[in-house]
């Protein structure tokens, strides 16, 4: 026997339940929005049932409109997420460019300091060589051979220093030129390029293989934004009708809803219990009383399956919001059953 689910109202509590498990969502509804239970024994009055006036629906257009309105908020959240992702990508590129600039500045400062040191040392060695040569000339004029030998030794040492510093300066200049060439050849960071539809479908880990095959045949639902919204609305109706993802009946339902195939001939009407095989709602209770007006505050419960919760997560819809929309659709079916007959 499956364990009894605990009714949860707060979105934070719901989020603590793993997505792979079902969750029982309890929604508080206004007393006039749902059909009330019959009064208990001893009660003399029954509150009237408040129903919305029936509206004419030409070919299911109103039903589709309701589904589209339900998906508007999710579509906006998705667009906002795309904008945030683009901004994060741009910020990452700017950070890389700024880091490269800082590293280049630090490298230039270090190289300049080394260049200054080499230049200063080279000037000193050249001055030392010139002074030793003058000493040698003076010693030769005085025929002081010992002084001449000493000056010659100084000239040799200074000349060796000059050669070393000149070689170091030439090597530093070569490294600077090589760094400039490497910087010019290095590719600049670019914003991530959009992935083509086929690659996106084949690399999406959340899709079944049957779903990949279906999407490859109907890529327009991913390319055209309007058709994508219609696809999301059709998905909700498919799950509400009891179809499991990836099954033949599930894809046949989507094909009919999206106009990819002709609807089947009308058969005997299905009962509400048959249409609600995956999501169950508890009867309306009147155990919550609003302190402001003393009226009964209705509540209802909806079991969201793991597939429904995964869909809410992927679309950015809160699970309580999804449950509220489901209850509204269920009440609309009861108030206007003619609208939902196929």
Secondary structure, DSSP 8 states (H G I E B T S, - for coil): ------EE--HHHHHTS-TTS-EEEEEEE-GGGS------TT---------------STTHHHHHHHHHHHHHHHHHHHHHHHHHHHHHHHHHHHHHHHHHHHHHHHHHHHHHHHHHHHHHHHHHHHHHHHHHHHHHHHHHTT-HHHHHHHHHHHHHHHHHHHHHHHHHHHHHHHHHHHHHHHHHS----------HHHHHHT-TTS-HHHHHHHHHTTHHHHSHHHHHHHHHHHHHHHHTT--TTSHHHHHHHHHHTTSS------S---HHHH-SS--B---EEEEE-TTT--EEEEEEEEE-HHHHHHHHHHT--HHHHHHHHHHHHHHHHH-GGGG--
